[in-house]
Every structure is written in structure tokens, then in C-alpha cells.
Amino acid sequence: MVTPESIKSGIESGIACERIEVIGDGQHFQAVVVAHAFEGKSRVQRHQLVYRALGERMREEIHALSMQTLTPEEAKRNG
């Protein structure tokens, strides 16, 4: 079964995160990812980075993942 911890580990393996939080019930997950890698990127490009980090798991194991992807500066402004 997919767990929030396994999704967190997958994202961290592909993106150097300043902060990451993942919650979910085994079917639906929500993630907040804060990373310098998102600087200068559109929302779509940021999500593509996360999808790449998770690889095949996004197609095979993870059914629903909503994300908030922020740079460290955006995270500071959003409190």
C-alpha cells in the first residue's frame, strides 16, 4: 500500500526539498513541497518535476496527488 511516507521519500529522492509534508489515506494524497528547484518555473513545470521524481509510481500506484509547490521565498510569504 502507498503511504504518505513512501511518497515523501520518492519526492525527496528526486528533488532537494527545503520542506515537504505529505498526508493521505492510501488513495488520495496532498503534498506541500518547498524547494529551490522550483525557482523560475511555472506551476506545470514544478508539478512535472515532482512527477518525474515519483516516476512510474504516479502511473501505477498513486491514484490522486494534489500538490502545492513553492519556492522557499514563496513559503515565507505564505506563512
mmJSON file of the N, C-alpha and C atoms, coordinates in Angstrom:
{"data_MODEL":{"atom_site":{
"group_PDB":["ATOM","ATOM","ATOM","ATOM","ATOM","ATOM","ATOM","ATOM","ATOM","ATOM","ATOM","ATOM","ATOM","ATOM","ATOM","ATOM","ATOM","ATOM","ATOM","ATOM","ATOM","ATOM","ATOM","ATOM","ATOM","ATOM","ATOM","ATOM","ATOM","ATOM","ATOM","ATOM","ATOM","ATOM","ATOM","ATOM","ATOM","ATOM","ATOM","ATOM","ATOM","ATOM","ATOM","ATOM","ATOM","ATOM","ATOM","ATOM","ATOM","ATOM","ATOM","ATOM","ATOM","ATOM","ATOM","ATOM","ATOM","ATOM","ATOM","ATOM","ATOM","ATOM","ATOM","ATOM","ATOM","ATOM","ATOM","ATOM","ATOM","ATOM","ATOM","ATOM","ATOM","ATOM","ATOM","ATOM","ATOM","ATOM","ATOM","ATOM","ATOM","ATOM","ATOM","ATOM","ATOM","ATOM","ATOM","ATOM","ATOM","ATOM","ATOM","ATOM","ATOM","ATOM","ATOM","ATOM","ATOM","ATOM","ATOM","ATOM","ATOM","ATOM","ATOM","ATOM","ATOM","ATOM","ATOM","ATOM","ATOM","ATOM","ATOM","ATOM","ATOM","ATOM","ATOM","ATOM","ATOM","ATOM","ATOM","ATOM","ATOM","ATOM","ATOM","ATOM","ATOM","ATOM","ATOM","ATOM","ATOM","ATOM","ATOM","ATOM","ATOM","ATOM","ATOM","ATOM","ATOM","ATOM","ATOM","ATOM","ATOM","ATOM","ATOM","ATOM","ATOM","ATOM","ATOM","ATOM","ATOM","ATOM","ATOM","ATOM","ATOM","ATOM","ATOM","ATOM","ATOM","ATOM","ATOM","ATOM","ATOM","ATOM","ATOM","ATOM","ATOM","ATOM","ATOM","ATOM","ATOM","ATOM","ATOM","ATOM","ATOM","ATOM","ATOM","ATOM","ATOM","ATOM","ATOM","ATOM","ATOM","ATOM","ATOM","ATOM","ATOM","ATOM","ATOM","ATOM","ATOM","ATOM","ATOM","ATOM","ATOM","ATOM","ATOM","ATOM","ATOM","ATOM","ATOM","ATOM","ATOM","ATOM","ATOM","ATOM","ATOM","ATOM","ATOM","ATOM","ATOM","ATOM","ATOM","ATOM","ATOM","ATOM","ATOM","ATOM","ATOM","ATOM","ATOM","ATOM","ATOM","ATOM","ATOM","ATOM","ATOM","ATOM","ATOM","ATOM","ATOM","ATOM","ATOM","ATOM","ATOM","ATOM","ATOM","ATOM","ATOM"],
"id":[1,2,3,4,5,6,7,8,9,10,11,12,13,14,15,16,17,18,19,20,21,22,23,24,25,26,27,28,29,30,31,32,33,34,35,36,37,38,39,40,41,42,43,44,45,46,47,48,49,50,51,52,53,54,55,56,57,58,59,60,61,62,63,64,65,66,67,68,69,70,71,72,73,74,75,76,77,78,79,80,81,82,83,84,85,86,87,88,89,90,91,92,93,94,95,96,97,98,99,100,101,102,103,104,105,106,107,108,109,110,111,112,113,114,115,116,117,118,119,120,121,122,123,124,125,126,127,128,129,130,131,132,133,134,135,136,137,138,139,140,141,142,143,144,145,146,147,148,149,150,151,152,153,154,155,156,157,158,159,160,161,162,163,164,165,166,167,168,169,170,171,172,173,174,175,176,177,178,179,180,181,182,183,184,185,186,187,188,189,190,191,192,193,194,195,196,197,198,199,200,201,202,203,204,205,206,207,208,209,210,211,212,213,214,215,216,217,218,219,220,221,222,223,224,225,226,227,228,229,230,231,232,233,234,235,236,237],
"type_symbol":["N","C","C","N","C","C","N","C","C","N","C","C","N","C","C","N","C","C","N","C","C","N","C","C","N","C","C","N","C","C","N","C","C","N","C","C","N","C","C","N","C","C","N","C","C","N","C","C","N","C","C","N","C","C","N","C","C","N","C","C","N","C","C","N","C","C","N","C","C","N","C","C","N","C","C","N","C","C","N","C","C","N","C","C","N","C","C","N","C","C","N","C","C","N","C","C","N","C","C","N","C","C","N","C","C","N","C","C","N","C","C","N","C","C","N","C","C","N","C","C","N","C","C","N","C","C","N","C","C","N","C","C","N","C","C","N","C","C","N","C","C","N","C","C","N","C","C","N","C","C","N","C","C","N","C","C","N","C","C","N","C","C","N","C","C","N","C","C","N","C","C","N","C","C","N","C","C","N","C","C","N","C","C","N","C","C","N","C","C","N","C","C","N","C","C","N","C","C","N","C","C","N","C","C","N","C","C","N","C","C","N","C","C","N","C","C","N","C","C","N","C","C","N","C","C","N","C","C","N","C","C","N","C","C","N","C","C"],
"label_atom_id":["N","CA","C","N","CA","C","N","CA","C","N","CA","C","N","CA","C","N","CA","C","N","CA","C","N","CA","C","N","CA","C","N","CA","C","N","CA","C","N","CA","C","N","CA","C","N","CA","C","N","CA","C","N","CA","C","N","CA","C","N","CA","C","N","CA","C","N","CA","C","N","CA","C","N","CA","C","N","CA","C","N","CA","C","N","CA","C","N","CA","C","N","CA","C","N","CA","C","N","CA","C","N","CA","C","N","CA","C","N","CA","C","N","CA","C","N","CA","C","N","CA","C","N","CA","C","N","CA","C","N","CA","C","N","CA","C","N","CA","C","N","CA","C","N","CA","C","N","CA","C","N","CA","C","N","CA","C","N","CA","C","N","CA","C","N","CA","C","N","CA","C","N","CA","C","N","CA","C","N","CA","C","N","CA","C","N","CA","C","N","CA","C","N","CA","C","N","CA","C","N","CA","C","N","CA","C","N","CA","C","N","CA","C","N","CA","C","N","CA","C","N","CA","C","N","CA","C","N","CA","C","N","CA","C","N","CA","C","N","CA","C","N","CA","C","N","CA","C","N","CA","C","N","CA","C","N","CA","C","N","CA","C","N","CA","C","N","CA","C","N","CA","C","N","CA","C"],
"label_alt_id":[null,null,null,null,null,null,null,null,null,null,null,null,null,null,null,null,null,null,null,null,null,null,null,null,null,null,null,null,null,null,null,null,null,null,null,null,null,null,null,null,null,null,null,null,null,null,null,null,null,null,null,null,null,null,null,null,null,null,null,null,null,null,null,null,null,null,null,null,null,null,null,null,null,null,null,null,null,null,null,null,null,null,null,null,null,null,null,null,null,null,null,null,null,null,null,null,null,null,null,null,null,null,null,null,null,null,null,null,null,null,null,null,null,null,null,null,null,null,null,null,null,null,null,null,null,null,null,null,null,null,null,null,null,null,null,null,null,null,null,null,null,null,null,null,null,null,null,null,null,null,null,null,null,null,null,null,null,null,null,null,null,null,null,null,null,null,null,null,null,null,null,null,null,null,null,null,null,null,null,null,null,null,null,null,null,null,null,null,null,null,null,null,null,null,null,null,null,null,null,null,null,null,null,null,null,null,null,null,null,null,null,null,null,null,null,null,null,null,null,null,null,null,null,null,null,null,null,null,null,null,null,null,null,null,null,null,null],
"label_comp_id":["MET","MET","MET","VAL","VAL","VAL","THR","THR","THR","PRO","PRO","PRO","GLU","GLU","GLU","SER","SER","SER","ILE","ILE","ILE","LYS","LYS","LYS","SER","SER","SER","GLY","GLY","GLY","ILE","ILE","ILE","GLU","GLU","GLU","SER","SER","SER","GLY","GLY","GLY","ILE","ILE","ILE","ALA","ALA","ALA","CYS","CYS","CYS","GLU","GLU","GLU","ARG","ARG","ARG","ILE","ILE","ILE","GLU","GLU","GLU","VAL","VAL","VAL","ILE","ILE","ILE","GLY","GLY","GLY","ASP","ASP","ASP","GLY","GLY","GLY","GLN","GLN","GLN","HIS","HIS","HIS","PHE","PHE","PHE","GLN","GLN","GLN","ALA","ALA","ALA","VAL","VAL","VAL","VAL","VAL","VAL","VAL","VAL","VAL","ALA","ALA","ALA","HIS","HIS","HIS","ALA","ALA","ALA","PHE","PHE","PHE","GLU","GLU","GLU","GLY","GLY","GLY","LYS","LYS","LYS","SER","SER","SER","ARG","ARG","ARG","VAL","VAL","VAL","GLN","GLN","GLN","ARG","ARG","ARG","HIS","HIS","HIS","GLN","GLN","GLN","LEU","LEU","LEU","VAL","VAL","VAL","TYR","TYR","TYR","ARG","ARG","ARG","ALA","ALA","ALA","LEU","LEU","LEU","GLY","GLY","GLY","GLU","GLU","GLU","ARG","ARG","ARG","MET","MET","MET","ARG","ARG","ARG","GLU","GLU","GLU","GLU","GLU","GLU","ILE","ILE","ILE","HIS","HIS","HIS","ALA","ALA","ALA","LEU","LEU","LEU","SER","SER","SER","MET","MET","MET","GLN","GLN","GLN","THR","THR","THR","LEU","LEU","LEU","THR","THR","THR","PRO","PRO","PRO","GLU","GLU","GLU","GLU","GLU","GLU","ALA","ALA","ALA","LYS","LYS","LYS","ARG","ARG","ARG","ASN","ASN","ASN","GLY","GLY","GLY"],
"label_asym_id":["A","A","A","A","A","A","A","A","A","A","A","A","A","A","A","A","A","A","A","A","A","A","A","A","A","A","A","A","A","A","A","A","A","A","A","A","A","A","A","A","A","A","A","A","A","A","A","A","A","A","A","A","A","A","A","A","A","A","A","A","A","A","A","A","A","A","A","A","A","A","A","A","A","A","A","A","A","A","A","A","A","A","A","A","A","A","A","A","A","A","A","A","A","A","A","A","A","A","A","A","A","A","A","A","A","A","A","A","A","A","A","A","A","A","A","A","A","A","A","A","A","A","A","A","A","A","A","A","A","A","A","A","A","A","A","A","A","A","A","A","A","A","A","A","A","A","A","A","A","A","A","A","A","A","A","A","A","A","A","A","A","A","A","A","A","A","A","A","A","A","A","A","A","A","A","A","A","A","A","A","A","A","A","A","A","A","A","A","A","A","A","A","A","A","A","A","A","A","A","A","A","A","A","A","A","A","A","A","A","A","A","A","A","A","A","A","A","A","A","A","A","A","A","A","A","A","A","A","A","A","A","A","A","A","A","A","A"],
"label_entity_id":["1","1","1","1","1","1","1","1","1","1","1","1","1","1","1","1","1","1","1","1","1","1","1","1","1","1","1","1","1","1","1","1","1","1","1","1","1","1","1","1","1","1","1","1","1","1","1","1","1","1","1","1","1","1","1","1","1","1","1","1","1","1","1","1","1","1","1","1","1","1","1","1","1","1","1","1","1","1","1","1","1","1","1","1","1","1","1","1","1","1","1","1","1","1","1","1","1","1","1","1","1","1","1","1","1","1","1","1","1","1","1","1","1","1","1","1","1","1","1","1","1","1","1","1","1","1","1","1","1","1","1","1","1","1","1","1","1","1","1","1","1","1","1","1","1","1","1","1","1","1","1","1","1","1","1","1","1","1","1","1","1","1","1","1","1","1","1","1","1","1","1","1","1","1","1","1","1","1","1","1","1","1","1","1","1","1","1","1","1","1","1","1","1","1","1","1","1","1","1","1","1","1","1","1","1","1","1","1","1","1","1","1","1","1","1","1","1","1","1","1","1","1","1","1","1","1","1","1","1","1","1","1","1","1","1","1","1"],
"label_seq_id":[1,1,1,2,2,2,3,3,3,4,4,4,5,5,5,6,6,6,7,7,7,8,8,8,9,9,9,10,10,10,11,11,11,12,12,12,13,13,13,14,14,14,15,15,15,16,16,16,17,17,17,18,18,18,19,19,19,20,20,20,21,21,21,22,22,22,23,23,23,24,24,24,25,25,25,26,26,26,27,27,27,28,28,28,29,29,29,30,30,30,31,31,31,32,32,32,33,33,33,34,34,34,35,35,35,36,36,36,37,37,37,38,38,38,39,39,39,40,40,40,41,41,41,42,42,42,43,43,43,44,44,44,45,45,45,46,46,46,47,47,47,48,48,48,49,49,49,50,50,50,51,51,51,52,52,52,53,53,53,54,54,54,55,55,55,56,56,56,57,57,57,58,58,58,59,59,59,60,60,60,61,61,61,62,62,62,63,63,63,64,64,64,65,65,65,66,66,66,67,67,67,68,68,68,69,69,69,70,70,70,71,71,71,72,72,72,73,73,73,74,74,74,75,75,75,76,76,76,77,77,77,78,78,78,79,79,79],
"pdbx_PDB_ins_code":[null,null,null,null,null,null,null,null,null,null,null,null,null,null,null,null,null,null,null,null,null,null,null,null,null,null,null,null,null,null,null,null,null,null,null,null,null,null,null,null,null,null,null,null,null,null,null,null,null,null,null,null,null,null,null,null,null,null,null,null,null,null,null,null,null,null,null,null,null,null,null,null,null,null,null,null,null,null,null,null,null,null,null,null,null,null,null,null,null,null,null,null,null,null,null,null,null,null,null,null,null,null,null,null,null,null,null,null,null,null,null,null,null,null,null,null,null,null,null,null,null,null,null,null,null,null,null,null,null,null,null,null,null,null,null,null,null,null,null,null,null,null,null,null,null,null,null,null,null,null,null,null,null,null,null,null,null,null,null,null,null,null,null,null,null,null,null,null,null,null,null,null,null,null,null,null,null,null,null,null,null,null,null,null,null,null,null,null,null,null,null,null,null,null,null,null,null,null,null,null,null,null,null,null,null,null,null,null,null,null,null,null,null,null,null,null,null,null,null,null,null,null,null,null,null,null,null,null,null,null,null,null,null,null,null,null,null],
"Cartn_x":[0.839,0.0,0.888,0.462,1.176,0.905,1.964,1.829,2.335,1.912,2.466,3.994,4.528,5.977,6.681,6.087,6.725,6.685,5.624,5.556,6.58,6.667,7.648,9.059,9.391,10.721,10.978,9.963,10.107,10.39,9.676,9.892,11.281,11.654,12.966,14.115,13.891,14.958,15.26,14.298,14.499,14.621,14.248,14.274,14.85,15.808,16.33,15.295,14.596,13.486,13.934,13.465,13.642,12.648,11.454,10.393,9.455,8.94,7.959,7.008,5.735,4.696,3.763,3.464,2.529,1.531,0.256,-0.794,-1.672,-2.349,-3.246,-3.786,-4.718,-5.433,-5.151,-4.109,-3.813,-4.344,-5.277,-5.849,-5.603,-5.906,-5.801,-4.757,-3.88,-2.782,-2.693,-2.164,-1.892,-0.454,0.262,1.662,1.924,2.751,3.31,4.811,5.355,6.773,7.405,8.435,9.162,10.583,10.986,12.306,12.84,14.16,14.813,14.668,14.505,14.382,13.189,12.226,11.022,11.206,12.317,12.538,12.568,11.793,11.753,10.925,10.221,9.419,7.926,7.157,5.702,5.144,3.893,3.23,3.273,3.024,3.059,4.461,5.482,6.857,7.228,6.745,7.0,6.369,5.132,4.454,5.146,5.641,6.363,7.62,8.308,9.48,9.096,7.975,7.517,7.123,6.389,6.0,7.229,8.255,9.488,10.151,10.154,10.77,10.051,8.737,7.958,7.957,8.281,8.418,7.171,7.373,6.29,5.228,5.595,4.626,3.415,3.622,2.494,1.493,1.954,1.055,0.459,1.199,0.8,0.223,0.763,0.401,-0.395,-0.068,-0.661,-1.84,-3.016,-4.226,-4.562,-4.307,-4.636,-3.635,-2.958,-2.0,-2.209,-2.654,-2.74,-1.513,-0.983,0.27,0.223,0.954,1.283,2.805,3.325,4.765,5.23,6.13,6.561,8.08,8.575,9.982,10.094,11.282,11.426,10.906,11.136,10.667,9.13,8.489,7.025,6.476,7.149,6.713,6.789,7.827,7.96,6.806,6.499,5.416,4.049,3.855,2.564,2.433,3.495,3.454,3.455],
"Cartn_y":[-1.184,0.0,1.252,2.251,3.521,4.289,4.834,5.609,7.035,7.977,9.324,9.334,8.481,8.419,7.939,6.965,6.465,7.517,8.292,9.376,10.444,10.787,11.778,11.329,10.085,9.557,9.614,9.295,9.322,10.721,11.691,13.077,13.54,13.229,13.643,12.994,11.826,11.162,11.881,12.684,13.366,14.87,15.448,16.904,17.219,18.145,18.599,19.541,19.073,19.823,20.584,21.809,22.577,22.084,21.764,21.256,20.414,19.36,18.54,17.933,18.003,17.402,16.641,15.409,14.603,13.974,14.115,13.455,12.684,11.676,10.93,9.697,9.057,7.912,6.597,6.562,5.361,5.428,6.316,6.515,7.934,8.901,10.319,10.97,11.752,12.37,13.85,14.597,16.017,16.251,17.039,17.326,18.818,19.281,20.621,20.417,20.927,20.741,22.116,22.382,23.646,23.317,23.895,23.577,24.722,24.909,25.897,25.51,24.23,23.749,24.363,24.887,25.457,26.917,27.523,28.938,29.122,30.107,30.422,29.462,28.54,27.553,27.833,27.483,27.614,26.516,26.658,25.644,24.271,24.248,22.98,22.373,23.191,22.683,22.156,22.816,22.36,20.983,20.833,19.553,18.463,18.808,17.834,17.352,18.233,17.814,16.786,17.027,16.079,14.757,14.816,13.584,12.791,13.489,12.806,12.13,12.811,12.241,10.955,10.924,9.737,8.665,9.04,8.078,7.255,5.981,5.05,4.961,5.289,5.202,6.087,7.223,8.116,7.433,6.57,5.901,4.621,3.991,2.661,2.586,3.367,3.196,4.353,5.566,6.748,7.204,7.139,7.448,8.939,9.622,11.049,11.753,12.759,13.548,15.016,15.791,17.235,17.85,18.883,19.446,20.956,21.456,22.862,22.894,23.514,23.561,25.007,25.247,26.605,26.712,27.889,28.186,28.554,28.527,28.934,30.356,31.273,32.659,32.712,31.954,31.912,31.329,30.316,29.702,30.695,31.522,32.547,33.558,33.96,34.949,34.378,33.085,32.445,32.032,32.192,31.943,30.519],
"Cartn_z":[0.0,0.0,0.0,-0.705,-0.756,0.539,1.101,2.337,2.096,2.922,2.804,2.911,3.779,3.964,2.7,1.988,0.771,-0.346,-0.405,-1.394,-1.043,0.229,0.681,0.301,0.561,0.227,-1.27,-2.055,-3.505,-4.025,-3.493,-3.919,-3.491,-2.256,-1.745,-2.512,-3.088,-3.841,-5.153,-5.651,-6.913,-6.827,-5.683,-5.517,-4.133,-4.094,-2.807,-2.195,-1.188,-0.592,0.65,0.755,1.981,3.031,2.568,3.435,2.59,3.169,2.475,3.494,3.187,4.023,3.097,3.455,2.668,3.632,3.314,4.084,3.107,3.613,2.748,3.426,2.713,3.269,2.532,1.705,0.934,-0.485,-0.741,-2.076,-2.57,-1.719,-2.069,-1.172,-1.792,-1.048,-1.367,-0.39,-0.555,-0.137,-0.946,-0.642,-0.711,0.216,0.167,0.013,-1.088,-1.378,-1.549,-0.758,-0.833,-1.284,-2.433,-2.979,-3.828,-3.781,-4.639,-6.104,-6.388,-7.773,-8.494,-7.762,-8.371,-8.817,-8.427,-8.762,-10.279,-10.77,-12.186,-13.026,-12.368,-13.087,-12.91,-13.94,-13.86,-12.963,-12.623,-11.801,-12.485,-13.776,-14.522,-14.477,-14.692,-14.658,-13.271,-12.239,-10.874,-10.644,-11.083,-10.915,-11.725,-12.907,-13.717,-13.001,-12.287,-11.506,-10.449,-9.778,-8.753,-9.398,-10.518,-11.216,-11.635,-12.142,-12.545,-11.36,-10.213,-9.012,-8.593,-8.77,-8.384,-9.468,-10.694,-11.785,-12.045,-12.263,-12.609,-11.522,-10.315,-9.215,-9.475,-10.164,-10.466,-11.393,-12.268,-13.204,-12.631,-11.736,-11.297,-9.886,-8.961,-7.553,-6.963,-7.385,-6.76,-7.614,-7.039,-7.799,-7.817,-6.73,-6.667,-5.765,-6.333,-5.572,-5.913,-4.939,-5.145,-4.488,-5.14,-4.672,-4.57,-3.602,-3.529,-3.622,-4.672,-4.904,-4.783,-3.843,-3.52,-3.48,-3.83,-3.568,-2.083,-1.52,-0.108,0.123,-0.823,-0.67,-0.66,-1.539,-1.568,-0.276,0.254,1.5,2.659,2.678,3.727,3.632,2.412,2.212,2.589,2.333,2.616,4.074,4.83,6.257,6.59],
"occupancy":[1.0,1.0,1.0,1.0,1.0,1.0,1.0,1.0,1.0,1.0,1.0,1.0,1.0,1.0,1.0,1.0,1.0,1.0,1.0,1.0,1.0,1.0,1.0,1.0,1.0,1.0,1.0,1.0,1.0,1.0,1.0,1.0,1.0,1.0,1.0,1.0,1.0,1.0,1.0,1.0,1.0,1.0,1.0,1.0,1.0,1.0,1.0,1.0,1.0,1.0,1.0,1.0,1.0,1.0,1.0,1.0,1.0,1.0,1.0,1.0,1.0,1.0,1.0,1.0,1.0,1.0,1.0,1.0,1.0,1.0,1.0,1.0,1.0,1.0,1.0,1.0,1.0,1.0,1.0,1.0,1.0,1.0,1.0,1.0,1.0,1.0,1.0,1.0,1.0,1.0,1.0,1.0,1.0,1.0,1.0,1.0,1.0,1.0,1.0,1.0,1.0,1.0,1.0,1.0,1.0,1.0,1.0,1.0,1.0,1.0,1.0,1.0,1.0,1.0,1.0,1.0,1.0,1.0,1.0,1.0,1.0,1.0,1.0,1.0,1.0,1.0,1.0,1.0,1.0,1.0,1.0,1.0,1.0,1.0,1.0,1.0,1.0,1.0,1.0,1.0,1.0,1.0,1.0,1.0,1.0,1.0,1.0,1.0,1.0,1.0,1.0,1.0,1.0,1.0,1.0,1.0,1.0,1.0,1.0,1.0,1.0,1.0,1.0,1.0,1.0,1.0,1.0,1.0,1.0,1.0,1.0,1.0,1.0,1.0,1.0,1.0,1.0,1.0,1.0,1.0,1.0,1.0,1.0,1.0,1.0,1.0,1.0,1.0,1.0,1.0,1.0,1.0,1.0,1.0,1.0,1.0,1.0,1.0,1.0,1.0,1.0,1.0,1.0,1.0,1.0,1.0,1.0,1.0,1.0,1.0,1.0,1.0,1.0,1.0,1.0,1.0,1.0,1.0,1.0,1.0,1.0,1.0,1.0,1.0,1.0,1.0,1.0,1.0,1.0,1.0,1.0,1.0,1.0,1.0,1.0,1.0,1.0],
"B_iso_or_equiv":[0.0,0.0,0.0,0.0,0.0,0.0,0.0,0.0,0.0,0.0,0.0,0.0,0.0,0.0,0.0,0.0,0.0,0.0,0.0,0.0,0.0,0.0,0.0,0.0,0.0,0.0,0.0,0.0,0.0,0.0,0.0,0.0,0.0,0.0,0.0,0.0,0.0,0.0,0.0,0.0,0.0,0.0,0.0,0.0,0.0,0.0,0.0,0.0,0.0,0.0,0.0,0.0,0.0,0.0,0.0,0.0,0.0,0.0,0.0,0.0,0.0,0.0,0.0,0.0,0.0,0.0,0.0,0.0,0.0,0.0,0.0,0.0,0.0,0.0,0.0,0.0,0.0,0.0,0.0,0.0,0.0,0.0,0.0,0.0,0.0,0.0,0.0,0.0,0.0,0.0,0.0,0.0,0.0,0.0,0.0,0.0,0.0,0.0,0.0,0.0,0.0,0.0,0.0,0.0,0.0,0.0,0.0,0.0,0.0,0.0,0.0,0.0,0.0,0.0,0.0,0.0,0.0,0.0,0.0,0.0,0.0,0.0,0.0,0.0,0.0,0.0,0.0,0.0,0.0,0.0,0.0,0.0,0.0,0.0,0.0,0.0,0.0,0.0,0.0,0.0,0.0,0.0,0.0,0.0,0.0,0.0,0.0,0.0,0.0,0.0,0.0,0.0,0.0,0.0,0.0,0.0,0.0,0.0,0.0,0.0,0.0,0.0,0.0,0.0,0.0,0.0,0.0,0.0,0.0,0.0,0.0,0.0,0.0,0.0,0.0,0.0,0.0,0.0,0.0,0.0,0.0,0.0,0.0,0.0,0.0,0.0,0.0,0.0,0.0,0.0,0.0,0.0,0.0,0.0,0.0,0.0,0.0,0.0,0.0,0.0,0.0,0.0,0.0,0.0,0.0,0.0,0.0,0.0,0.0,0.0,0.0,0.0,0.0,0.0,0.0,0.0,0.0,0.0,0.0,0.0,0.0,0.0,0.0,0.0,0.0,0.0,0.0,0.0,0.0,0.0,0.0,0.0,0.0,0.0,0.0,0.0,0.0],
"pdbx_formal_charge":[null,null,null,null,null,null,null,null,null,null,null,null,null,null,null,null,null,null,null,null,null,null,null,null,null,null,null,null,null,null,null,null,null,null,null,null,null,null,null,null,null,null,null,null,null,null,null,null,null,null,null,null,null,null,null,null,null,null,null,null,null,null,null,null,null,null,null,null,null,null,null,null,null,null,null,null,null,null,null,null,null,null,null,null,null,null,null,null,null,null,null,null,null,null,null,null,null,null,null,null,null,null,null,null,null,null,null,null,null,null,null,null,null,null,null,null,null,null,null,null,null,null,null,null,null,null,null,null,null,null,null,null,null,null,null,null,null,null,null,null,null,null,null,null,null,null,null,null,null,null,null,null,null,null,null,null,null,null,null,null,null,null,null,null,null,null,null,null,null,null,null,null,null,null,null,null,null,null,null,null,null,null,null,null,null,null,null,null,null,null,null,null,null,null,null,null,null,null,null,null,null,null,null,null,null,null,null,null,null,null,null,null,null,null,null,null,null,null,null,null,null,null,null,null,null,null,null,null,null,null,null,null,null,null,null,null,null],
"auth_seq_id":[1,1,1,2,2,2,3,3,3,4,4,4,5,5,5,6,6,6,7,7,7,8,8,8,9,9,9,10,10,10,11,11,11,12,12,12,13,13,13,14,14,14,15,15,15,16,16,16,17,17,17,18,18,18,19,19,19,20,20,20,21,21,21,22,22,22,23,23,23,24,24,24,25,25,25,26,26,26,27,27,27,28,28,28,29,29,29,30,30,30,31,31,31,32,32,32,33,33,33,34,34,34,35,35,35,36,36,36,37,37,37,38,38,38,39,39,39,40,40,40,41,41,41,42,42,42,43,43,43,44,44,44,45,45,45,46,46,46,47,47,47,48,48,48,49,49,49,50,50,50,51,51,51,52,52,52,53,53,53,54,54,54,55,55,55,56,56,56,57,57,57,58,58,58,59,59,59,60,60,60,61,61,61,62,62,62,63,63,63,64,64,64,65,65,65,66,66,66,67,67,67,68,68,68,69,69,69,70,70,70,71,71,71,72,72,72,73,73,73,74,74,74,75,75,75,76,76,76,77,77,77,78,78,78,79,79,79],
"auth_comp_id":["MET","MET","MET","VAL","VAL","VAL","THR","THR","THR","PRO","PRO","PRO","GLU","GLU","GLU","SER","SER","SER","ILE","ILE","ILE","LYS","LYS","LYS","SER","SER","SER","GLY","GLY","GLY","ILE","ILE","ILE","GLU","GLU","GLU","SER","SER","SER","GLY","GLY","GLY","ILE","ILE","ILE","ALA","ALA","ALA","CYS","CYS","CYS","GLU","GLU","GLU","ARG","ARG","ARG","ILE","ILE","ILE","GLU","GLU","GLU","VAL","VAL","VAL","ILE","ILE","ILE","GLY","GLY","GLY","ASP","ASP","ASP","GLY","GLY","GLY","GLN","GLN","GLN","HIS","HIS","HIS","PHE","PHE","PHE","GLN","GLN","GLN","ALA","ALA","ALA","VAL","VAL","VAL","VAL","VAL","VAL","VAL","VAL","VAL","ALA","ALA","ALA","HIS","HIS","HIS","ALA","ALA","ALA","PHE","PHE","PHE","GLU","GLU","GLU","GLY","GLY","GLY","LYS","LYS","LYS","SER","SER","SER","ARG","ARG","ARG","VAL","VAL","VAL","GLN","GLN","GLN","ARG","ARG","ARG","HIS","HIS","HIS","GLN","GLN","GLN","LEU","LEU","LEU","VAL","VAL","VAL","TYR","TYR","TYR","ARG","ARG","ARG","ALA","ALA","ALA","LEU","LEU","LEU","GLY","GLY","GLY","GLU","GLU","GLU","ARG","ARG","ARG","MET","MET","MET","ARG","ARG","ARG","GLU","GLU","GLU","GLU","GLU","GLU","ILE","ILE","ILE","HIS","HIS","HIS","ALA","ALA","ALA","LEU","LEU","LEU","SER","SER","SER","MET","MET","MET","GLN","GLN","GLN","THR","THR","THR","LEU","LEU","LEU","THR","THR","THR","PRO","PRO","PRO","GLU","GLU","GLU","GLU","GLU","GLU","ALA","ALA","ALA","LYS","LYS","LYS","ARG","ARG","ARG","ASN","ASN","ASN","GLY","GLY","GLY"],
"auth_asym_id":["A","A","A","A","A","A","A","A","A","A","A","A","A","A","A","A","A","A","A","A","A","A","A","A","A","A","A","A","A","A","A","A","A","A","A","A","A","A","A","A","A","A","A","A","A","A","A","A","A","A","A","A","A","A","A","A","A","A","A","A","A","A","A","A","A","A","A","A","A","A","A","A","A","A","A","A","A","A","A","A","A","A","A","A","A","A","A","A","A","A","A","A","A","A","A","A","A","A","A","A","A","A","A","A","A","A","A","A","A","A","A","A","A","A","A","A","A","A","A","A","A","A","A","A","A","A","A","A","A","A","A","A","A","A","A","A","A","A","A","A","A","A","A","A","A","A","A","A","A","A","A","A","A","A","A","A","A","A","A","A","A","A","A","A","A","A","A","A","A","A","A","A","A","A","A","A","A","A","A","A","A","A","A","A","A","A","A","A","A","A","A","A","A","A","A","A","A","A","A","A","A","A","A","A","A","A","A","A","A","A","A","A","A","A","A","A","A","A","A","A","A","A","A","A","A","A","A","A","A","A","A","A","A","A","A","A","A"],
"auth_atom_id":["N","CA","C","N","CA","C","N","CA","C","N","CA","C","N","CA","C","N","CA","C","N","CA","C","N","CA","C","N","CA","C","N","CA","C","N","CA","C","N","CA","C","N","CA","C","N","CA","C","N","CA","C","N","CA","C","N","CA","C","N","CA","C","N","CA","C","N","CA","C","N","CA","C","N","CA","C","N","CA","C","N","CA","C","N","CA","C","N","CA","C","N","CA","C","N","CA","C","N","CA","C","N","CA","C","N","CA","C","N","CA","C","N","CA","C","N","CA","C","N","CA","C","N","CA","C","N","CA","C","N","CA","C","N","CA","C","N","CA","C","N","CA","C","N","CA","C","N","CA","C","N","CA","C","N","CA","C","N","CA","C","N","CA","C","N","CA","C","N","CA","C","N","CA","C","N","CA","C","N","CA","C","N","CA","C","N","CA","C","N","CA","C","N","CA","C","N","CA","C","N","CA","C","N","CA","C","N","CA","C","N","CA","C","N","CA","C","N","CA","C","N","CA","C","N","CA","C","N","CA","C","N","CA","C","N","CA","C","N","CA","C","N","CA","C","N","CA","C","N","CA","C","N","CA","C","N","CA","C","N","CA","C","N","CA","C","N","CA","C","N","CA","C","N","CA","C"],
"pdbx_PDB_model_num":[1,1,1,1,1,1,1,1,1,1,1,1,1,1,1,1,1,1,1,1,1,1,1,1,1,1,1,1,1,1,1,1,1,1,1,1,1,1,1,1,1,1,1,1,1,1,1,1,1,1,1,1,1,1,1,1,1,1,1,1,1,1,1,1,1,1,1,1,1,1,1,1,1,1,1,1,1,1,1,1,1,1,1,1,1,1,1,1,1,1,1,1,1,1,1,1,1,1,1,1,1,1,1,1,1,1,1,1,1,1,1,1,1,1,1,1,1,1,1,1,1,1,1,1,1,1,1,1,1,1,1,1,1,1,1,1,1,1,1,1,1,1,1,1,1,1,1,1,1,1,1,1,1,1,1,1,1,1,1,1,1,1,1,1,1,1,1,1,1,1,1,1,1,1,1,1,1,1,1,1,1,1,1,1,1,1,1,1,1,1,1,1,1,1,1,1,1,1,1,1,1,1,1,1,1,1,1,1,1,1,1,1,1,1,1,1,1,1,1,1,1,1,1,1,1,1,1,1,1,1,1,1,1,1,1,1,1]
}}}
